[in-house]
Amino acid sequence: MTFGTGLRPEGPSAAIKPVVIQDKVWMGFGASTLKGVTIGEGAVIGAQGVVTRDLEPYAVIAGNPARVIRRITPEAVLTQDR
């Protein structure tokens, strides 16, 4: 890895990849998501969770690296919206 002006990494390890966050996602305080990750609709990320790979819809995750601790149903999310 090399550094140019402004100490910004350059080279193959500095590839830019988008993070996709779908609808109805809740992210706790200090949660982090790595580049190239897709977070599915209705997912819940616990505080300080670190998402390192794609997250399925309606999953509850926590930890570093984050792991699925529970799955919820879309109906459960809809009842909370009211």
mmCIF file of the N, C-alpha and C atoms, coordinates in Angstrom:
data_MODEL
# 
_entry.id   MODEL 
# 
loop_
_atom_site.group_PDB 
_atom_site.id 
_atom_site.type_symbol 
_atom_site.label_atom_id 
_atom_site.label_alt_id 
_atom_site.label_comp_id 
_atom_site.label_asym_id 
_atom_site.label_entity_id 
_atom_site.label_seq_id 
_atom_site.pdbx_PDB_ins_code 
_atom_site.Cartn_x 
_atom_site.Cartn_y 
_atom_site.Cartn_z 
_atom_site.occupancy 
_atom_site.B_iso_or_equiv 
_atom_site.pdbx_formal_charge 
_atom_site.auth_seq_id 
_atom_site.auth_comp_id 
_atom_site.auth_asym_id 
_atom_site.auth_atom_id 
_atom_site.pdbx_PDB_model_num 
ATOM 1   N N  . MET A 1 1  ? 0.854   -1.171  0.000  1.00 0.00 ? 1  MET A N  1 
ATOM 2   C CA . MET A 1 1  ? 0.000   0.000   0.000  1.00 0.00 ? 1  MET A CA 1 
ATOM 3   C C  . MET A 1 1  ? 0.897   1.230   0.000  1.00 0.00 ? 1  MET A C  1 
ATOM 4   N N  . THR A 1 2  ? 0.580   2.164   -0.857 1.00 0.00 ? 2  THR A N  1 
ATOM 5   C CA . THR A 1 2  ? 1.339   3.415   -0.894 1.00 0.00 ? 2  THR A CA 1 
ATOM 6   C C  . THR A 1 2  ? 0.422   4.559   -0.514 1.00 0.00 ? 2  THR A C  1 
ATOM 7   N N  . PHE A 1 3  ? 1.023   5.625   -0.096 1.00 0.00 ? 3  PHE A N  1 
ATOM 8   C CA . PHE A 1 3  ? 0.251   6.801   0.283  1.00 0.00 ? 3  PHE A CA 1 
ATOM 9   C C  . PHE A 1 3  ? 0.669   7.978   -0.574 1.00 0.00 ? 3  PHE A C  1 
ATOM 10  N N  . GLY A 1 4  ? -0.326  8.717   -1.042 1.00 0.00 ? 4  GLY A N  1 
ATOM 11  C CA . GLY A 1 4  ? -0.067  9.901   -1.842 1.00 0.00 ? 4  GLY A CA 1 
ATOM 12  C C  . GLY A 1 4  ? -0.326  11.141  -1.004 1.00 0.00 ? 4  GLY A C  1 
ATOM 13  N N  . THR A 1 5  ? -0.717  12.204  -1.664 1.00 0.00 ? 5  THR A N  1 
ATOM 14  C CA . THR A 1 5  ? -1.013  13.431  -0.936 1.00 0.00 ? 5  THR A CA 1 
ATOM 15  C C  . THR A 1 5  ? -2.235  13.229  -0.065 1.00 0.00 ? 5  THR A C  1 
ATOM 16  N N  . GLY A 1 6  ? -2.201  13.785  1.113  1.00 0.00 ? 6  GLY A N  1 
ATOM 17  C CA . GLY A 1 6  ? -3.324  13.680  2.034  1.00 0.00 ? 6  GLY A CA 1 
ATOM 18  C C  . GLY A 1 6  ? -3.388  12.337  2.756  1.00 0.00 ? 6  GLY A C  1 
ATOM 19  N N  . LEU A 1 7  ? -2.345  11.516  2.641  1.00 0.00 ? 7  LEU A N  1 
ATOM 20  C CA . LEU A 1 7  ? -2.281  10.213  3.290  1.00 0.00 ? 7  LEU A CA 1 
ATOM 21  C C  . LEU A 1 7  ? -3.458  9.315   2.924  1.00 0.00 ? 7  LEU A C  1 
ATOM 22  N N  . ARG A 1 8  ? -3.894  9.401   1.699  1.00 0.00 ? 8  ARG A N  1 
ATOM 23  C CA . ARG A 1 8  ? -4.989  8.557   1.227  1.00 0.00 ? 8  ARG A CA 1 
ATOM 24  C C  . ARG A 1 8  ? -4.387  7.314   0.567  1.00 0.00 ? 8  ARG A C  1 
ATOM 25  N N  . PRO A 1 9  ? -4.818  6.103   0.966  1.00 0.00 ? 9  PRO A N  1 
ATOM 26  C CA . PRO A 1 9  ? -4.248  4.894   0.379  1.00 0.00 ? 9  PRO A CA 1 
ATOM 27  C C  . PRO A 1 9  ? -4.487  4.821   -1.122 1.00 0.00 ? 9  PRO A C  1 
ATOM 28  N N  . GLU A 1 10 ? -3.496  4.328   -1.836 1.00 0.00 ? 10 GLU A N  1 
ATOM 29  C CA . GLU A 1 10 ? -3.617  4.144   -3.273 1.00 0.00 ? 10 GLU A CA 1 
ATOM 30  C C  . GLU A 1 10 ? -3.194  2.728   -3.620 1.00 0.00 ? 10 GLU A C  1 
ATOM 31  N N  . GLY A 1 11 ? -3.652  2.224   -4.738 1.00 0.00 ? 11 GLY A N  1 
ATOM 32  C CA . GLY A 1 11 ? -3.271  0.892   -5.177 1.00 0.00 ? 11 GLY A CA 1 
ATOM 33  C C  . GLY A 1 11 ? -4.443  -0.070  -5.135 1.00 0.00 ? 11 GLY A C  1 
ATOM 34  N N  . PRO A 1 12 ? -4.188  -1.358  -5.423 1.00 0.00 ? 12 PRO A N  1 
ATOM 35  C CA . PRO A 1 12 ? -5.267  -2.338  -5.521 1.00 0.00 ? 12 PRO A CA 1 
ATOM 36  C C  . PRO A 1 12 ? -6.021  -2.554  -4.219 1.00 0.00 ? 12 PRO A C  1 
ATOM 37  N N  . SER A 1 13 ? -5.380  -2.376  -3.068 1.00 0.00 ? 13 SER A N  1 
ATOM 38  C CA . SER A 1 13 ? -6.079  -2.593  -1.801 1.00 0.00 ? 13 SER A CA 1 
ATOM 39  C C  . SER A 1 13 ? -7.011  -1.438  -1.454 1.00 0.00 ? 13 SER A C  1 
ATOM 40  N N  . ALA A 1 14 ? -6.939  -0.341  -2.187 1.00 0.00 ? 14 ALA A N  1 
ATOM 41  C CA . ALA A 1 14 ? -7.772  0.822   -1.914 1.00 0.00 ? 14 ALA A CA 1 
ATOM 42  C C  . ALA A 1 14 ? -8.969  0.897   -2.857 1.00 0.00 ? 14 ALA A C  1 
ATOM 43  N N  . ALA A 1 15 ? -9.392  -0.240  -3.413 1.00 0.00 ? 15 ALA A N  1 
ATOM 44  C CA . ALA A 1 15 ? -10.520 -0.259  -4.347 1.00 0.00 ? 15 ALA A CA 1 
ATOM 45  C C  . ALA A 1 15 ? -11.772 0.301   -3.690 1.00 0.00 ? 15 ALA A C  1 
ATOM 46  N N  . ILE A 1 16 ? -12.554 1.009   -4.486 1.00 0.00 ? 16 ILE A N  1 
ATOM 47  C CA . ILE A 1 16 ? -13.806 1.590   -4.004 1.00 0.00 ? 16 ILE A CA 1 
ATOM 48  C C  . ILE A 1 16 ? -14.934 0.639   -4.346 1.00 0.00 ? 16 ILE A C  1 
ATOM 49  N N  . LYS A 1 17 ? -15.721 0.262   -3.340 1.00 0.00 ? 17 LYS A N  1 
ATOM 50  C CA . LYS A 1 17 ? -16.879 -0.604  -3.541 1.00 0.00 ? 17 LYS A CA 1 
ATOM 51  C C  . LYS A 1 17 ? -18.038 0.005   -2.784 1.00 0.00 ? 17 LYS A C  1 
ATOM 52  N N  . PRO A 1 18 ? -19.220 0.059   -3.402 1.00 0.00 ? 18 PRO A N  1 
ATOM 53  C CA . PRO A 1 18 ? -20.364 0.687   -2.738 1.00 0.00 ? 18 PRO A CA 1 
ATOM 54  C C  . PRO A 1 18 ? -20.930 -0.168  -1.608 1.00 0.00 ? 18 PRO A C  1 
ATOM 55  N N  . VAL A 1 19 ? -21.477 0.487   -0.613 1.00 0.00 ? 19 VAL A N  1 
ATOM 56  C CA . VAL A 1 19 ? -22.235 -0.163  0.451  1.00 0.00 ? 19 VAL A CA 1 
ATOM 57  C C  . VAL A 1 19 ? -23.710 0.080   0.135  1.00 0.00 ? 19 VAL A C  1 
ATOM 58  N N  . VAL A 1 20 ? -24.508 -0.985  0.121  1.00 0.00 ? 20 VAL A N  1 
ATOM 59  C CA . VAL A 1 20 ? -25.934 -0.874  -0.188 1.00 0.00 ? 20 VAL A CA 1 
ATOM 60  C C  . VAL A 1 20 ? -26.715 -1.143  1.091  1.00 0.00 ? 20 VAL A C  1 
ATOM 61  N N  . ILE A 1 21 ? -27.528 -0.165  1.509  1.00 0.00 ? 21 ILE A N  1 
ATOM 62  C CA . ILE A 1 21 ? -28.377 -0.311  2.687  1.00 0.00 ? 21 ILE A CA 1 
ATOM 63  C C  . ILE A 1 21 ? -29.816 -0.206  2.204  1.00 0.00 ? 21 ILE A C  1 
ATOM 64  N N  . GLN A 1 22 ? -30.551 -1.317  2.294  1.00 0.00 ? 22 GLN A N  1 
ATOM 65  C CA . GLN A 1 22 ? -31.923 -1.342  1.809  1.00 0.00 ? 22 GLN A CA 1 
ATOM 66  C C  . GLN A 1 22 ? -32.875 -0.724  2.830  1.00 0.00 ? 22 GLN A C  1 
ATOM 67  N N  . ASP A 1 23 ? -34.170 -0.689  2.510  1.00 0.00 ? 23 ASP A N  1 
ATOM 68  C CA . ASP A 1 23 ? -35.185 -0.036  3.346  1.00 0.00 ? 23 ASP A CA 1 
ATOM 69  C C  . ASP A 1 23 ? -35.359 -0.722  4.702  1.00 0.00 ? 23 ASP A C  1 
ATOM 70  N N  . LYS A 1 24 ? -35.821 0.062   5.680  1.00 0.00 ? 24 LYS A N  1 
ATOM 71  C CA . LYS A 1 24 ? -36.206 -0.387  7.019  1.00 0.00 ? 24 LYS A CA 1 
ATOM 72  C C  . LYS A 1 24 ? -35.060 -1.019  7.804  1.00 0.00 ? 24 LYS A C  1 
ATOM 73  N N  . VAL A 1 25 ? -33.835 -0.579  7.554  1.00 0.00 ? 25 VAL A N  1 
ATOM 74  C CA . VAL A 1 25 ? -32.670 -1.086  8.279  1.00 0.00 ? 25 VAL A CA 1 
ATOM 75  C C  . VAL A 1 25 ? -32.441 -0.212  9.505  1.00 0.00 ? 25 VAL A C  1 
ATOM 76  N N  . TRP A 1 26 ? -32.122 -0.829  10.627 1.00 0.00 ? 26 TRP A N  1 
ATOM 77  C CA . TRP A 1 26 ? -31.804 -0.110  11.843 1.00 0.00 ? 26 TRP A CA 1 
ATOM 78  C C  . TRP A 1 26 ? -30.376 -0.439  12.227 1.00 0.00 ? 26 TRP A C  1 
ATOM 79  N N  . MET A 1 27 ? -29.556 0.606   12.410 1.00 0.00 ? 27 MET A N  1 
ATOM 80  C CA . MET A 1 27 ? -28.153 0.413   12.782 1.00 0.00 ? 27 MET A CA 1 
ATOM 81  C C  . MET A 1 27 ? -27.917 1.051   14.144 1.00 0.00 ? 27 MET A C  1 
ATOM 82  N N  . GLY A 1 28 ? -27.421 0.254   15.078 1.00 0.00 ? 28 GLY A N  1 
ATOM 83  C CA . GLY A 1 28 ? -27.146 0.747   16.417 1.00 0.00 ? 28 GLY A CA 1 
ATOM 84  C C  . GLY A 1 28 ? -25.956 1.693   16.448 1.00 0.00 ? 28 GLY A C  1 
ATOM 85  N N  . PHE A 1 29 ? -25.784 2.353   17.582 1.00 0.00 ? 29 PHE A N  1 
ATOM 86  C CA . PHE A 1 29 ? -24.725 3.324   17.779 1.00 0.00 ? 29 PHE A CA 1 
ATOM 87  C C  . PHE A 1 29 ? -23.356 2.709   17.499 1.00 0.00 ? 29 PHE A C  1 
ATOM 88  N N  . GLY A 1 30 ? -22.566 3.363   16.689 1.00 0.00 ? 30 GLY A N  1 
ATOM 89  C CA . GLY A 1 30 ? -21.202 2.948   16.425 1.00 0.00 ? 30 GLY A CA 1 
ATOM 90  C C  . GLY A 1 30 ? -21.059 1.739   15.517 1.00 0.00 ? 30 GLY A C  1 
ATOM 91  N N  . ALA A 1 31 ? -22.139 1.329   14.861 1.00 0.00 ? 31 ALA A N  1 
ATOM 92  C CA . ALA A 1 31 ? -22.055 0.185   13.948 1.00 0.00 ? 31 ALA A CA 1 
ATOM 93  C C  . ALA A 1 31 ? -21.217 0.554   12.730 1.00 0.00 ? 31 ALA A C  1 
ATOM 94  N N  . SER A 1 32 ? -20.457 -0.402  12.219 1.00 0.00 ? 32 SER A N  1 
ATOM 95  C CA . SER A 1 32 ? -19.599 -0.175  11.060 1.00 0.00 ? 32 SER A CA 1 
ATOM 96  C C  . SER A 1 32 ? -19.909 -1.190  9.973  1.00 0.00 ? 32 SER A C  1 
ATOM 97  N N  . THR A 1 33 ? -19.757 -0.747  8.726  1.00 0.00 ? 33 THR A N  1 
ATOM 98  C CA . THR A 1 33 ? -19.983 -1.626  7.584  1.00 0.00 ? 33 THR A CA 1 
ATOM 99  C C  . THR A 1 33 ? -18.780 -1.511  6.658  1.00 0.00 ? 33 THR A C  1 
ATOM 100 N N  . LEU A 1 34 ? -18.212 -2.644  6.271  1.00 0.00 ? 34 LEU A N  1 
ATOM 101 C CA . LEU A 1 34 ? -17.069 -2.634  5.369  1.00 0.00 ? 34 LEU A CA 1 
ATOM 102 C C  . LEU A 1 34 ? -17.518 -2.419  3.932  1.00 0.00 ? 34 LEU A C  1 
ATOM 103 N N  . LYS A 1 35 ? -16.573 -2.046  3.074  1.00 0.00 ? 35 LYS A N  1 
ATOM 104 C CA . LYS A 1 35 ? -16.900 -1.745  1.688  1.00 0.00 ? 35 LYS A CA 1 
ATOM 105 C C  . LYS A 1 35 ? -17.413 -2.984  0.956  1.00 0.00 ? 35 LYS A C  1 
ATOM 106 N N  . GLY A 1 36 ? -18.349 -2.746  0.022  1.00 0.00 ? 36 GLY A N  1 
ATOM 107 C CA . GLY A 1 36 ? -18.878 -3.811  -0.813 1.00 0.00 ? 36 GLY A CA 1 
ATOM 108 C C  . GLY A 1 36 ? -19.974 -4.649  -0.182 1.00 0.00 ? 36 GLY A C  1 
ATOM 109 N N  . VAL A 1 37 ? -20.450 -4.272  1.000  1.00 0.00 ? 37 VAL A N  1 
ATOM 110 C CA . VAL A 1 37 ? -21.454 -5.054  1.720  1.00 0.00 ? 37 VAL A CA 1 
ATOM 111 C C  . VAL A 1 37 ? -22.861 -4.570  1.370  1.00 0.00 ? 37 VAL A C  1 
ATOM 112 N N  . THR A 1 38 ? -23.806 -5.518  1.273  1.00 0.00 ? 38 THR A N  1 
ATOM 113 C CA . THR A 1 38 ? -25.219 -5.201  1.090  1.00 0.00 ? 38 THR A CA 1 
ATOM 114 C C  . THR A 1 38 ? -25.959 -5.618  2.348  1.00 0.00 ? 38 THR A C  1 
ATOM 115 N N  . ILE A 1 39 ? -26.730 -4.684  2.916  1.00 0.00 ? 39 ILE A N  1 
ATOM 116 C CA . ILE A 1 39 ? -27.529 -4.963  4.107  1.00 0.00 ? 39 ILE A CA 1 
ATOM 117 C C  . ILE A 1 39 ? -28.980 -5.090  3.663  1.00 0.00 ? 39 ILE A C  1 
ATOM 118 N N  . GLY A 1 40 ? -29.561 -6.266  3.887  1.00 0.00 ? 40 GLY A N  1 
ATOM 119 C CA . GLY A 1 40 ? -30.910 -6.566  3.424  1.00 0.00 ? 40 GLY A CA 1 
ATOM 120 C C  . GLY A 1 40 ? -31.989 -5.782  4.144  1.00 0.00 ? 40 GLY A C  1 
ATOM 121 N N  . GLU A 1 41 ? -33.138 -5.690  3.512  1.00 0.00 ? 41 GLU A N  1 
ATOM 122 C CA . GLU A 1 41 ? -34.288 -4.954  4.044  1.00 0.00 ? 41 GLU A CA 1 
ATOM 123 C C  . GLU A 1 41 ? -34.667 -5.462  5.431  1.00 0.00 ? 41 GLU A C  1 
ATOM 124 N N  . GLY A 1 42 ? -34.968 -4.529  6.337  1.00 0.00 ? 42 GLY A N  1 
ATOM 125 C CA . GLY A 1 42 ? -35.461 -4.867  7.660  1.00 0.00 ? 42 GLY A CA 1 
ATOM 126 C C  . GLY A 1 42 ? -34.420 -5.418  8.616  1.00 0.00 ? 42 GLY A C  1 
ATOM 127 N N  . ALA A 1 43 ? -33.159 -5.397  8.252  1.00 0.00 ? 43 ALA A N  1 
ATOM 128 C CA . ALA A 1 43 ? -32.113 -5.935  9.128  1.00 0.00 ? 43 ALA A CA 1 
ATOM 129 C C  . ALA A 1 43 ? -31.865 -5.001  10.313 1.00 0.00 ? 43 ALA A C  1 
ATOM 130 N N  . VAL A 1 44 ? -31.403 -5.586  11.415 1.00 0.00 ? 44 VAL A N  1 
ATOM 131 C CA . VAL A 1 44 ? -31.078 -4.832  12.622 1.00 0.00 ? 44 VAL A CA 1 
ATOM 132 C C  . VAL A 1 44 ? -29.628 -5.143  12.979 1.00 0.00 ? 44 VAL A C  1 
ATOM 133 N N  . ILE A 1 45 ? -28.818 -4.087  13.134 1.00 0.00 ? 45 ILE A N  1 
ATOM 134 C CA . ILE A 1 45 ? -27.412 -4.239  13.494 1.00 0.00 ? 45 ILE A CA 1 
ATOM 135 C C  . ILE A 1 45 ? -27.229 -3.667  14.892 1.00 0.00 ? 45 ILE A C  1 
ATOM 136 N N  . GLY A 1 46 ? -26.759 -4.494  15.812 1.00 0.00 ? 46 GLY A N  1 
ATOM 137 C CA . GLY A 1 46 ? -26.568 -4.065  17.187 1.00 0.00 ? 46 GLY A CA 1 
ATOM 138 C C  . GLY A 1 46 ? -25.466 -3.025  17.318 1.00 0.00 ? 46 GLY A C  1 
ATOM 139 N N  . ALA A 1 47 ? -25.481 -2.321  18.450 1.00 0.00 ? 47 ALA A N  1 
ATOM 140 C CA . ALA A 1 47 ? -24.484 -1.288  18.717 1.00 0.00 ? 47 ALA A CA 1 
ATOM 141 C C  . ALA A 1 47 ? -23.077 -1.870  18.634 1.00 0.00 ? 47 ALA A C  1 
ATOM 142 N N  . GLN A 1 48 ? -22.180 -1.139  18.008 1.00 0.00 ? 48 GLN A N  1 
ATOM 143 C CA . GLN A 1 48 ? -20.778 -1.503  17.821 1.00 0.00 ? 48 GLN A CA 1 
ATOM 144 C C  . GLN A 1 48 ? -20.586 -2.733  16.933 1.00 0.00 ? 48 GLN A C  1 
ATOM 145 N N  . GLY A 1 49 ? -21.636 -3.182  16.237 1.00 0.00 ? 49 GLY A N  1 
ATOM 146 C CA . GLY A 1 49 ? -21.517 -4.322  15.333 1.00 0.00 ? 49 GLY A CA 1 
ATOM 147 C C  . GLY A 1 49 ? -20.675 -3.964  14.116 1.00 0.00 ? 49 GLY A C  1 
ATOM 148 N N  . VAL A 1 50 ? -19.905 -4.916  13.623 1.00 0.00 ? 50 VAL A N  1 
ATOM 149 C CA . VAL A 1 50 ? -19.063 -4.708  12.447 1.00 0.00 ? 50 VAL A CA 1 
ATOM 150 C C  . VAL A 1 50 ? -19.509 -5.690  11.370 1.00 0.00 ? 50 VAL A C  1 
ATOM 151 N N  . VAL A 1 51 ? -20.152 -5.162  10.318 1.00 0.00 ? 51 VAL A N  1 
ATOM 152 C CA . VAL A 1 51 ? -20.681 -5.995  9.241  1.00 0.00 ? 51 VAL A CA 1 
ATOM 153 C C  . VAL A 1 51 ? -19.572 -6.195  8.209  1.00 0.00 ? 51 VAL A C  1 
ATOM 154 N N  . THR A 1 52 ? -19.146 -7.448  8.040  1.00 0.00 ? 52 THR A N  1 
ATOM 155 C CA . THR A 1 52 ? -18.025 -7.748  7.155  1.00 0.00 ? 52 THR A CA 1 
ATOM 156 C C  . THR A 1 52 ? -18.452 -8.430  5.864  1.00 0.00 ? 52 THR A C  1 
ATOM 157 N N  . ARG A 1 53 ? -19.695 -8.898  5.798  1.00 0.00 ? 53 ARG A N  1 
ATOM 158 C CA . ARG A 1 53 ? -20.200 -9.549  4.576  1.00 0.00 ? 53 ARG A CA 1 
ATOM 159 C C  . ARG A 1 53 ? -21.692 -9.270  4.438  1.00 0.00 ? 53 ARG A C  1 
ATOM 160 N N  . ASP A 1 54 ? -22.254 -9.627  3.277  1.00 0.00 ? 54 ASP A N  1 
ATOM 161 C CA . ASP A 1 54 ? -23.656 -9.340  3.002  1.00 0.00 ? 54 ASP A CA 1 
ATOM 162 C C  . ASP A 1 54 ? -24.562 -9.883  4.102  1.00 0.00 ? 54 ASP A C  1 
ATOM 163 N N  . LEU A 1 55 ? -25.606 -9.113  4.401  1.00 0.00 ? 55 LEU A N  1 
ATOM 164 C CA . LEU A 1 55 ? -26.542 -9.457  5.467  1.00 0.00 ? 55 LEU A CA 1 
ATOM 165 C C  . LEU A 1 55 ? -27.910 -9.716  4.862  1.00 0.00 ? 55 LEU A C  1 
ATOM 166 N N  . GLU A 1 56 ? -28.491 -10.848 5.186  1.00 0.00 ? 56 GLU A N  1 
ATOM 167 C CA . GLU A 1 56 ? -29.789 -11.223 4.643  1.00 0.00 ? 56 GLU A CA 1 
ATOM 168 C C  . GLU A 1 56 ? -30.899 -10.332 5.212  1.00 0.00 ? 56 GLU A C  1 
ATOM 169 N N  . PRO A 1 57 ? -32.019 -10.220 4.498  1.00 0.00 ? 57 PRO A N  1 
ATOM 170 C CA . PRO A 1 57 ? -33.136 -9.418  4.996  1.00 0.00 ? 57 PRO A CA 1 
ATOM 171 C C  . PRO A 1 57 ? -33.689 -9.965  6.313  1.00 0.00 ? 57 PRO A C  1 
ATOM 172 N N  . TYR A 1 58 ? -34.145 -9.057  7.172  1.00 0.00 ? 58 TYR A N  1 
ATOM 173 C CA . TYR A 1 58 ? -34.816 -9.367  8.434  1.00 0.00 ? 58 TYR A CA 1 
ATOM 174 C C  . TYR A 1 58 ? -33.983 -10.241 9.366  1.00 0.00 ? 58 TYR A C  1 
ATOM 175 N N  . ALA A 1 59 ? -32.690 -9.964  9.430  1.00 0.00 ? 59 ALA A N  1 
ATOM 176 C CA . ALA A 1 59 ? -31.798 -10.645 10.369 1.00 0.00 ? 59 ALA A CA 1 
ATOM 177 C C  . ALA A 1 59 ? -31.380 -9.650  11.442 1.00 0.00 ? 59 ALA A C  1 
ATOM 178 N N  . VAL A 1 60 ? -31.201 -10.144 12.659 1.00 0.00 ? 60 VAL A N  1 
ATOM 179 C CA . VAL A 1 60 ? -30.686 -9.336  13.756 1.00 0.00 ? 60 VAL A CA 1 
ATOM 180 C C  . VAL A 1 60 ? -29.264 -9.813  13.995 1.00 0.00 ? 60 VAL A C  1 
ATOM 181 N N  . ILE A 1 61 ? -28.306 -8.890  13.939 1.00 0.00 ? 61 ILE A N  1 
ATOM 182 C CA . ILE A 1 61 ? -26.907 -9.270  14.089 1.00 0.00 ? 61 ILE A CA 1 
ATOM 183 C C  . ILE A 1 61 ? -26.223 -8.420  15.148 1.00 0.00 ? 61 ILE A C  1 
ATOM 184 N N  . ALA A 1 62 ? -25.140 -8.961  15.684 1.00 0.00 ? 62 ALA A N  1 
ATOM 185 C CA . ALA A 1 62 ? -24.342 -8.228  16.670 1.00 0.00 ? 62 ALA A CA 1 
ATOM 186 C C  . ALA A 1 62 ? -22.942 -8.825  16.691 1.00 0.00 ? 62 ALA A C  1 
ATOM 187 N N  . GLY A 1 63 ? -21.996 -8.060  17.189 1.00 0.00 ? 63 GLY A N  1 
ATOM 188 C CA . GLY A 1 63 ? -20.641 -8.554  17.392 1.00 0.00 ? 63 GLY A CA 1 
ATOM 189 C C  . GLY A 1 63 ? -19.628 -8.022  16.410 1.00 0.00 ? 63 GLY A C  1 
ATOM 190 N N  . ASN A 1 64 ? -18.377 -8.467  16.614 1.00 0.00 ? 64 ASN A N  1 
ATOM 191 C CA . ASN A 1 64 ? -17.270 -8.075  15.764 1.00 0.00 ? 64 ASN A CA 1 
ATOM 192 C C  . ASN A 1 64 ? -16.402 -9.306  15.494 1.00 0.00 ? 64 ASN A C  1 
ATOM 193 N N  . PRO A 1 65 ? -16.504 -9.924  14.336 1.00 0.00 ? 65 PRO A N  1 
ATOM 194 C CA . PRO A 1 65 ? -17.404 -9.601  13.228 1.00 0.00 ? 65 PRO A CA 1 
ATOM 195 C C  . PRO A 1 65 ? -18.835 -9.981  13.570 1.00 0.00 ? 65 PRO A C  1 
ATOM 196 N N  . ALA A 1 66 ? -19.768 -9.282  12.962 1.00 0.00 ? 66 ALA A N  1 
ATOM 197 C CA . ALA A 1 66 ? -21.184 -9.487  13.271 1.00 0.00 ? 66 ALA A CA 1 
ATOM 198 C C  . ALA A 1 66 ? -21.656 -10.867 12.841 1.00 0.00 ? 66 ALA A C  1 
ATOM 199 N N  . ARG A 1 67 ? -22.496 -11.453 13.677 1.00 0.00 ? 67 ARG A N  1 
ATOM 200 C CA . ARG A 1 67 ? -23.094 -12.762 13.395 1.00 0.00 ? 67 ARG A CA 1 
ATOM 201 C C  . ARG A 1 67 ? -24.594 -12.668 13.621 1.00 0.00 ? 67 ARG A C  1 
ATOM 202 N N  . VAL A 1 68 ? -25.341 -13.475 12.870 1.00 0.00 ? 68 VAL A N  1 
ATOM 203 C CA . VAL A 1 68 ? -26.794 -13.498 13.017 1.00 0.00 ? 68 VAL A CA 1 
ATOM 204 C C  . VAL A 1 68 ? -27.129 -14.120 14.367 1.00 0.00 ? 68 VAL A C  1 
ATOM 205 N N  . ILE A 1 69 ? -27.920 -13.391 15.170 1.00 0.00 ? 69 ILE A N  1 
ATOM 206 C CA . ILE A 1 69 ? -28.340 -13.914 16.467 1.00 0.00 ? 69 ILE A CA 1 
ATOM 207 C C  . ILE A 1 69 ? -29.831 -14.222 16.491 1.00 0.00 ? 69 ILE A C  1 
ATOM 208 N N  . ARG A 1 70 ? -30.551 -13.719 15.483 1.00 0.00 ? 70 ARG A N  1 
ATOM 209 C CA . ARG A 1 70 ? -31.991 -13.945 15.424 1.00 0.00 ? 70 ARG A CA 1 
ATOM 210 C C  . ARG A 1 70 ? -32.497 -13.548 14.053 1.00 0.00 ? 70 ARG A C  1 
ATOM 211 N N  . ARG A 1 71 ? -33.609 -14.125 13.662 1.00 0.00 ? 71 ARG A N  1 
ATOM 212 C CA . ARG A 1 71 ? -34.291 -13.720 12.429 1.00 0.00 ? 71 ARG A CA 1 
ATOM 213 C C  . ARG A 1 71 ? -35.688 -13.248 12.800 1.00 0.00 ? 71 ARG A C  1 
ATOM 214 N N  . ILE A 1 72 ? -36.126 -12.167 12.177 1.00 0.00 ? 72 ILE A N  1 
ATOM 215 C CA . ILE A 1 72 ? -37.461 -11.644 12.444 1.00 0.00 ? 72 ILE A CA 1 
ATOM 216 C C  . ILE A 1 72 ? -38.285 -11.730 11.166 1.00 0.00 ? 72 ILE A C  1 
ATOM 217 N N  . THR A 1 73 ? -39.589 -11.608 11.307 1.00 0.00 ? 73 THR A N  1 
ATOM 218 C CA . THR A 1 73 ? -40.468 -11.682 10.145 1.00 0.00 ? 73 THR A CA 1 
ATOM 219 C C  . THR A 1 73 ? -40.840 -10.282 9.697  1.00 0.00 ? 73 THR A C  1 
ATOM 220 N N  . PRO A 1 74 ? -41.145 -10.109 8.411  1.00 0.00 ? 74 PRO A N  1 
ATOM 221 C CA . PRO A 1 74 ? -41.585 -8.786  7.938  1.00 0.00 ? 74 PRO A CA 1 
ATOM 222 C C  . PRO A 1 74 ? -42.832 -8.300  8.670  1.00 0.00 ? 74 PRO A C  1 
ATOM 223 N N  . GLU A 1 75 ? -43.690 -9.232  9.084  1.00 0.00 ? 75 GLU A N  1 
ATOM 224 C CA . GLU A 1 75 ? -44.909 -8.845  9.810  1.00 0.00 ? 75 GLU A CA 1 
ATOM 225 C C  . GLU A 1 75 ? -44.569 -8.206  11.156 1.00 0.00 ? 75 GLU A C  1 
ATOM 226 N N  . ALA A 1 76 ? -43.534 -8.693  11.819 1.00 0.00 ? 76 ALA A N  1 
ATOM 227 C CA . ALA A 1 76 ? -43.118 -8.127  13.095 1.00 0.00 ? 76 ALA A CA 1 
ATOM 228 C C  . ALA A 1 76 ? -42.648 -6.685  12.925 1.00 0.00 ? 76 ALA A C  1 
ATOM 229 N N  . VAL A 1 77 ? -41.980 -6.399  11.811 1.00 0.00 ? 77 VAL A N  1 
ATOM 230 C CA . VAL A 1 77 ? -41.515 -5.037  11.546 1.00 0.00 ? 77 VAL A CA 1 
ATOM 231 C C  . VAL A 1 77 ? -42.707 -4.136  11.256 1.00 0.00 ? 77 VAL A C  1 
ATOM 232 N N  . LEU A 1 78 ? -43.678 -4.628  10.524 1.00 0.00 ? 78 LEU A N  1 
ATOM 233 C CA . LEU A 1 78 ? -44.858 -3.825  10.196 1.00 0.00 ? 78 LEU A CA 1 
ATOM 234 C C  . LEU A 1 78 ? -45.657 -3.445  11.442 1.00 0.00 ? 78 LEU A C  1 
ATOM 235 N N  . THR A 1 79 ? -45.757 -4.344  12.423 1.00 0.00 ? 79 THR A N  1 
ATOM 236 C CA . THR A 1 79 ? -46.510 -4.013  13.624 1.00 0.00 ? 79 THR A CA 1 
ATOM 237 C C  . THR A 1 79 ? -45.791 -2.963  14.456 1.00 0.00 ? 79 THR A C  1 
ATOM 238 N N  . GLN A 1 80 ? -44.466 -2.872  14.348 1.00 0.00 ? 80 GLN A N  1 
ATOM 239 C CA . GLN A 1 80 ? -43.713 -1.862  15.072 1.00 0.00 ? 80 GLN A CA 1 
ATOM 240 C C  . GLN A 1 80 ? -43.854 -0.483  14.436 1.00 0.00 ? 80 GLN A C  1 
ATOM 241 N N  . ASP A 1 81 ? -44.177 -0.432  13.147 1.00 0.00 ? 81 ASP A N  1 
ATOM 242 C CA . ASP A 1 81 ? -44.304 0.847   12.440 1.00 0.00 ? 81 ASP A CA 1 
ATOM 243 C C  . ASP A 1 81 ? -45.559 1.612   12.862 1.00 0.00 ? 81 ASP A C  1 
ATOM 244 N N  . ARG A 1 82 ? -46.513 0.937   13.397 1.00 0.00 ? 82 ARG A N  1 
ATOM 245 C CA . ARG A 1 82 ? -47.799 1.587   13.713 1.00 0.00 ? 82 ARG A CA 1 
ATOM 246 C C  . ARG A 1 82 ? -47.791 2.295   15.012 1.00 0.00 ? 82 ARG A C  1 
# 
